[in-house]
C-alpha cells in the first residue's frame, strides 16, 4: 500500500473554449512532457465528493471563505483495487493536498458511512479524516467524472491539466460502476477547465506560452459546479 502523500502548491484555474484549449495544448505539447499517468494520452478521472451534514464545504466555497477544505475518493479505472482518499485544504492562493491510498473495500465502507477502519491506520491523515467525518457528519454528495490530458515538469512540481466532458451525478454513489449514468453536464461540451499547478513559481517559458492564449484566471470548483442543480 502506498505511503501518505502531502503536497502544497499554487493552483490556478481557467475555463476556456474547446478551440482555445486545442490550440494551447498543441503549443505546450511542443515543449512539455506528458504526465506520469498516461503521457500525452487522454484518461478518465472519477471522484466521489463528501460534505458535512449541512454542506459546509459547498457553502464555504460559495462564500469565498479563504480557509476551506474538501474530501474525496478518486479513481482512474473502475476495476482498480486501490483508491485515493484525499483531503484538500485551501488557504489563500495555496492549496495543500494530502492523499492516502486505501483499498476498494475500504472505499466502499466509507461510502456506506463506515469510517472506523481509518482508526486502524498508522497515518495522521487517516486519523484527521476520521474525526472530520465523525464531528461534522460527512456524507457522500456527488460523483464527478471527466476526461483529462496533462503535462508534468519535475521542476517545481509543475502540472498543467486540461479537463473536458465534465459530468456528474448526485443520485448514485456507486463509484466503481463502469456504466454509471452521469446525467448532468457540469460544463458545456464546448468548455474545458485548464488548471496550472506548481510550487514556488512557474517557469518563464511556460508562463510565456500561457500568456499567448486568451485565458483569464477565475475561482472555479468542479464540486460546486456539479451541485448547482441539486442545492
Secondary structure, DSSP 4 states (H G I P E B T S, - for coil): -PPPEEEEEEEEEEEEEHHHHHHHHHHHHTTSPBBTTTBTS-EEEEEEEEE-TT-HHHHHHHHT-SEEEEEEEEES-TT-SEEEEEEEEEETTEEEEEEEEEEHHHHHHHHTT--GGGGGSS-HHHHHHHHHHHHHT-EEEEEEEEEEEEEEETGGGEEEEEEEEEEEESS---TT-TT----EESS-TTEEEEEEEESS---HHHHHHHHTS--------HHHHHTTTT-
